[in-house]
Amino acid sequence: DFPIVIQEKGFVLDSTTIPPTAVAIKAGEKPGNGPYTLINGVVGGYLKVPAEVVRLRVLNGSPRKMFQIGLNTDLNSNDNFEKMWMVATGGGYIDVPRQTDSTLMSVGDRREFLVDFTQFADGDTVYMRKLTVPADANYGSTNGKALMAFIVDFSLSSTDPVSSIPSQLVDYALSEGSVFKTREKDLMGSGGSGNVWTIDGTPMDMDVINDTVLVNTKERWVINNLTNKSHPFHIHKVQFQVVEYTGKLDMGDTVATYTYPDLPDELIGYKDVQLIRPGATLTFEARFDSFPGPPAPHLGYMYHCHILTHEDTSMMHQFVVVDSSDFYTGLFAKNDLEILNIYPNPTRNEFTINTEIKEAGILKIYDLSGKVLREETYNSLLNKTISVADLPRGIVIVEYVSESKHFIAKVNLN
């Protein structure tokens, strides 16, 4: 079980030694193309492995570069790659081991693989090859054909060796609960001197809360990449599940739509980062289940492009997760909401909506934890009487959303 951390670096070299010695790391506010690729801090290193099934926990920790990696025994051949079995993402195990011969590691991505080294002879060398990435995801190259090497060593063994690939890992399904809110975000901008990358055309402002999320709810986020570059979208605090992706995916050039549960391996599992190719749309769901705080900008969580130079200029926003009192106080303060006139209030068995709403829409009743107690569709709400005798007692939020308007009210069920 080995961590494999990939990083691009630049070094200050002492050329008086043979070979030159790195004496310092080049660092800057806007890192450029690091000419060296390191694995676990080593350039051109090797790792001795037992003739067993070995688990590789791979992280691309580079500030800009993405890497298409595969394993084979011939540096001069792009054929006959060894099988790798993906078993986990950054959010944990996936359902079953998924076989691949290469994988595109975007910036910040974590994936875990099983590799069967039982088929090799003592002393065999297997290279982790550095392969071509899509042009829209290419942020510079490094020298060499391989990132590192694995050398099979029969003298090594584990206390409890694994000799086969498991057939099943965990049960996997979308998280429970209905979607409380859908948010849509546009990745915008362009690179180059003086240009900026943004979300929704708005630069990052540490004093601004871009989104307020109610704790203990599930949301759906739709991320549209409107740029001509690939962006690894990353969100803090939560792990998300992809429910749909439209566009070019991974190394492919075909535009297609993939919808859960019929997702390719690239999109399976809990994640907090996913590469979005140019013109593509990523749709995910996530539960915001814990640790609400005050709606204060300095306590926000970020979502951004994981390429350092993009998030810094300025493809990053922030959200807060709050409890019901802060969330609904914020809702009632919004200018685009209208208040429903409901009577009697407090009530026990029913209430009447005394607001002239002639548009069709969806009526939802929530408790203060954000749980949907009832959801119904109406052609209009003109003097509509709603039975609530079966609902739990306490404060509830009544919301009605039509095509053009948004209404809300608090009701006390006693």
C-alpha positions in Angstrom: 0.0 0.0 0.0 1.9 3.0 -1.3 1.1 6.7 -1.7 2.1 8.2 -5.1 2.1 12.0 -5.0 2.8 13.6 -8.3 4.1 17.2 -8.3 5.7 19.6 -10.8 8.6 21.7 -9.5 11.2 24.1 -10.5 14.6 24.1 -8.8 17.6 26.4 -8.3 20.5 24.2 -9.3 24.1 24.2 -8.2 25.9 23.5 -11.6 29.3 23.1 -10.0 28.4 19.5 -9.0 28.0 16.5 -11.4 25.1 16.0 -11.7 23.8 19.5 -10.7 22.4 19.6 -7.2 19.0 21.2 -6.3 19.6 23.7 -3.5 16.2 25.4 -3.4 12.7 25.2 -4.9 11.6 28.0 -7.2 8.5 29.6 -5.9 6.4 32.5 -7.1 3.0 34.0 -6.7 2.0 32.6 -10.1 3.8 29.3 -10.7 4.7 28.6 -14.2 5.7 25.4 -16.0 7.8 23.4 -13.5 10.4 21.6 -15.6 10.6 18.6 -13.2 8.1 16.0 -12.2 8.5 14.5 -8.7 7.0 11.4 -7.3 7.0 11.5 -3.5 9.6 14.3 -3.7 12.0 12.3 -6.0 12.8 12.9 -9.6 13.2 9.8 -11.7 12.9 7.5 -8.6 12.0 3.8 -8.3 10.0 1.8 -5.8 10.7 -1.9 -5.0 7.4 -3.8 -4.7 6.6 -7.4 -3.7 5.2 -9.9 -6.2 1.7 -9.3 -4.8 -1.4 -7.2 -5.5 -0.3 -3.7 -4.5 -2.5 -0.7 -3.8 -1.4 2.7 -5.2 -3.0 5.8 -3.7 -2.4 8.4 -6.4 -2.6 12.2 -5.9 -1.9 14.8 -8.4 -0.6 17.6 -6.2 0.7 19.8 -9.0 -0.4 23.5 -9.2 -1.2 23.3 -12.9 -0.3 20.2 -14.8 -2.4 17.1 -15.5 -1.0 13.7 -16.1 -2.3 10.7 -18.1 -0.6 7.8 -16.5 -0.3 4.1 -17.4 2.0 1.2 -16.5 4.1 -0.9 -19.0 7.5 -2.5 -19.2 8.8 -0.8 -22.4 9.6 2.9 -22.4 9.5 3.0 -26.2 6.1 1.4 -26.6 2.7 2.9 -26.2 1.1 -0.6 -26.3 0.5 -3.4 -23.9 -0.3 -1.4 -20.8 -0.8 -3.3 -17.6 -4.2 -3.5 -15.9 -5.0 -1.1 -13.1 -8.1 -1.6 -11.1 -9.6 1.6 -9.7 -11.1 0.9 -6.2 -11.5 4.3 -4.6 -11.8 8.0 -5.3 -11.0 10.9 -3.0 -14.3 10.2 -1.2 -13.8 6.5 -0.5 -14.4 3.1 -2.1 -16.4 2.7 -5.3 -18.8 -0.2 -5.9 -16.6 -2.7 -7.7 -13.0 -2.6 -9.0 -13.0 -1.0 -12.4 -10.3 -2.0 -14.9 -8.4 0.5 -16.9 -5.0 0.6 -18.6 -4.5 4.4 -18.1 -6.1 7.3 -16.2 -6.2 11.1 -16.5 -5.2 12.7 -13.2 -6.5 16.2 -13.1 -5.0 18.7 -10.6 -6.1 17.8 -7.0 -7.6 14.5 -8.1 -7.1 11.4 -5.9 -7.7 7.8 -7.1 -6.7 4.5 -5.7 -5.7 1.5 -7.8 -4.8 -2.2 -7.4 -2.0 -3.5 -9.5 -1.2 -7.2 -9.8 2.6 -7.7 -9.7 2.3 -11.5 -9.2 2.7 -12.0 -13.0 6.3 -10.5 -13.1 9.7 -12.1 -12.6 12.1 -11.1 -9.9 13.8 -7.9 -11.0 11.3 -6.9 -13.6 10.8 -3.2 -14.1 7.4 -1.6 -14.7 7.3 2.1 -15.6 4.7 4.6 -14.7 4.4 6.2 -18.1 3.7 9.9 -18.8 1.2 9.9 -21.7 -0.4 12.5 -23.9 -3.2 14.7 -22.3 -5.9 16.6 -24.3 -4.7 19.9 -25.7 -7.2 21.8 -23.7 -5.8 20.2 -20.5 -2.1 20.7 -21.4 -0.4 23.2 -19.2 3.2 22.3 -20.1 5.3 19.2 -20.4 8.3 17.7 -18.5 11.2 15.7 -19.9 11.2 11.9 -20.1 8.8 9.1 -20.9 8.1 7.9 -17.4 7.4 9.4 -14.0 8.9 6.6 -12.0 9.6 2.8 -12.0 8.5 -0.2 -10.0 11.0 -3.0 -9.5 9.6 -6.4 -8.5 11.6 -7.8 -5.7 10.9 -11.4 -4.6 12.6 -10.8 -1.2 9.8 -8.5 -0.2 6.5 -9.7 1.2 3.6 -8.5 3.2 2.3 -9.9 6.5 -1.1 -10.5 5.0 -0.5 -10.5 1.2 -3.3 -9.9 -1.3 -3.1 -12.2 -4.3 -6.3 -11.5 -6.2 -8.6 -8.6 -7.2 -11.9 -8.5 -5.1 -15.1 -8.7 -7.0 -17.1 -6.4 -4.8 -16.2 -3.4 -2.6 -19.2 -1.5 -1.2 -22.8 -0.7 -2.1 -23.1 2.5 -4.0 -26.2 4.6 -4.7 -27.1 8.3 -4.7 -27.5 9.7 -1.2 -31.0 9.7 0.2 -33.4 12.6 0.3 -35.0 15.0 -2.3 -33.1 17.9 -3.8 -33.8 21.0 -1.7 -32.2 23.5 -4.1 -30.5 23.6 -7.5 -27.7 26.1 -8.2 -26.1 26.8 -11.6 -22.6 28.1 -12.1 -20.8 29.3 -15.2 -17.0 28.9 -15.5 -15.9 31.9 -17.6 -12.9 33.9 -18.8 -9.6 33.4 -20.6 -6.0 33.1 -19.7 -3.0 35.3 -20.6 -1.6 38.6 -19.3 -4.3 40.9 -17.9 -7.1 38.4 -18.4 -9.0 36.7 -15.6 -10.9 33.5 -15.0 -14.2 33.8 -13.1 -17.3 32.1 -11.9 -20.5 33.7 -13.3 -18.4 36.7 -14.4 -17.8 37.7 -10.8 -14.3 37.8 -9.3 -13.5 36.3 -5.9 -14.2 38.7 -3.0 -13.3 37.5 0.5 -15.9 39.9 1.9 -18.8 38.4 -0.2 -20.8 35.2 0.5 -21.8 33.9 -2.9 -24.1 31.1 -1.7 -25.9 30.3 1.5 -26.7 26.6 2.1 -29.2 25.2 4.6 -27.6 22.5 6.8 -29.0 18.9 6.5 -30.2 19.4 3.0 -29.2 17.9 -0.4 -28.5 20.3 -3.3 -27.9 19.9 -7.0 -25.2 22.0 -8.6 -24.9 22.4 -12.4 -21.4 23.6 -13.5 -21.1 24.9 -17.1 -17.6 25.3 -18.6 -18.0 28.2 -21.0 -14.2 28.5 -21.7 -11.9 26.9 -24.1 -9.8 25.2 -21.4 -10.4 22.2 -19.1 -11.0 23.0 -15.5 -10.8 20.7 -12.5 -13.8 21.9 -10.4 -13.3 21.5 -6.7 -15.6 22.2 -3.7 -14.6 22.2 0.0 -16.5 20.7 2.9 -18.5 18.1 1.0 -18.1 15.1 -1.2 -20.4 15.1 -4.3 -21.9 12.4 -6.6 -22.1 13.0 -10.3 -25.6 12.6 -11.7 -25.0 13.8 -15.2 -22.3 15.0 -17.5 -22.6 16.3 -21.0 -19.6 17.0 -23.3 -16.2 15.6 -23.9 -15.0 13.4 -21.1 -11.6 12.2 -19.9 -9.4 11.7 -23.0 -12.2 11.5 -25.5 -13.2 13.8 -28.3 -16.9 12.7 -28.5 -19.6 14.9 -27.1 -22.1 12.7 -25.2 -24.5 12.8 -22.2 -23.9 10.4 -19.4 -26.6 10.0 -16.7 -26.6 8.1 -13.4 -26.7 5.1 -13.0 -25.2 4.6 -16.5 -22.0 6.5 -15.8 -18.5 5.7 -17.1 -15.8 4.8 -14.5 -14.4 8.3 -14.6 -17.6 9.7 -13.0 -18.3 7.0 -10.4 -17.9 7.5 -6.6 -17.9 10.3 -4.0 -15.6 13.2 -5.1 -14.7 16.7 -4.4 -12.9 17.4 -7.7 -13.9 16.6 -11.3 -12.4 17.7 -14.6 -14.8 19.6 -16.9 -13.7 19.7 -20.5 -14.4 22.9 -22.6 -18.1 23.3 -23.4 -19.1 20.5 -21.0 -21.6 20.6 -18.2 -21.2 18.7 -14.9 -24.2 18.1 -12.7 -23.7 16.7 -9.2 -25.6 16.3 -5.9 -24.2 16.7 -2.4 -25.5 16.6 1.1 -24.5 19.5 3.4 -25.0 17.6 6.6 -22.9 19.0 9.4 -21.3 21.9 11.2 -23.5 25.0 10.4 -22.0 28.3 11.3 -22.9 32.0 11.2 -23.3 33.6 7.7 -19.9 35.3 8.0 -17.6 35.6 4.9 -14.4 34.8 6.9 -16.0 31.4 7.8 -16.9 30.5 4.2 -16.0 27.4 2.2 -14.5 27.7 -1.2 -15.4 26.2 -4.6 -13.0 26.9 -7.4 -10.9 25.6 -10.3 -8.1 23.6 -8.8 -5.5 25.0 -11.2 -3.7 27.5 -8.9 -3.3 30.2 -11.5 -7.0 30.0 -12.4 -8.3 30.2 -8.8 -6.0 33.1 -8.0 -7.2 35.1 -11.0 -10.1 34.6 -10.0 -12.2 31.5 -10.6 -13.3 31.0 -7.0 -16.3 31.7 -4.9 -17.4 30.9 -1.4 -20.4 29.5 0.4 -21.6 29.2 4.0 -23.7 26.5 5.6 -26.1 27.8 8.2 -28.9 26.6 10.4 -32.6 27.2 9.7 -32.9 30.5 11.6 -30.1 32.2 9.6 -31.2 30.6 6.3 -34.8 31.6 6.5 -34.1 35.0 7.9 -31.9 35.5 4.8 -34.7 34.3 2.6 -37.2 36.7 4.0 -34.8 39.5 3.4 -34.5 38.8 -0.3 -36.0 41.4 -2.6 -37.2 38.9 -5.2 -39.5 37.0 -2.7 -43.1 37.8 -2.0 -44.8 37.0 1.3 -47.8 34.6 1.2 -50.8 35.9 3.1 -51.9 32.9 5.1 -54.7 32.6 7.7 -55.4 31.5 10.4 -51.8 31.6 11.7 -51.2 29.9 14.1 -53.4 27.1 13.0 -54.1 23.5 13.8 -55.8 21.6 10.9 -55.7 23.8 7.8 -54.9 27.2 6.5 -56.1 29.3 3.6 -53.8 31.2 1.2 -55.3 34.7 0.7 -53.0 35.7 -2.1 -54.0 36.0 -5.7 -51.7 33.5 -7.4 -53.1 32.4 -10.7 -50.0 30.8 -12.1 -49.3 27.1 -11.8 -46.5 26.1 -9.5 -45.1 23.8 -6.8 -46.1 24.2 -3.2 -43.6 22.9 -0.6 -43.8 22.8 3.2 -40.6 22.4 5.1 -39.7 22.0 8.8 -36.9 24.1 10.2 -34.3 21.5 9.5 -35.0 21.8 5.8 -36.9 18.5 5.5 -39.7 18.5 2.9 -42.9 17.6 4.7 -45.1 17.9 1.6 -44.7 18.8 -2.1 -47.7 19.3 -4.4 -48.4 20.9 -7.8 -51.3 23.3 -8.3 -52.7 25.1 -11.3 -53.2 28.2 -9.1 -53.4 29.1 -5.4 -56.3 31.5 -5.6 -58.0 31.3 -2.1 -56.7 27.7 -1.7 -57.2 25.9 1.6 -54.4 23.5 2.6 -54.9 20.7 5.1 -52.0 20.3 7.6 -53.6 18.2 10.3 -51.2 15.3 9.5 -48.1 17.4 9.8 -45.9 17.6 12.9 -46.4 20.6 15.2 -44.1 23.6 15.2 -42.9 26.3 12.8 -43.0 25.4 9.1 -42.0 27.2 6.0 -44.5 27.3 3.1 -43.0 28.0 -0.3 -44.7 28.4 -3.7 -42.6 28.7 -6.8 -44.3 29.4 -10.2 -42.6 30.2 -13.5 -42.2 33.9 -12.8 -42.6 34.3 -9.0 -41.4 33.0 -5.6 -43.6 33.2 -2.5 -42.8 32.2 1.1 -44.4 32.3 4.5 -43.9 31.1 8.1 -46.8 29.2 9.7 -47.1 28.0 13.3 -48.8 24.6 13.5 -50.1 24.3 17.1 
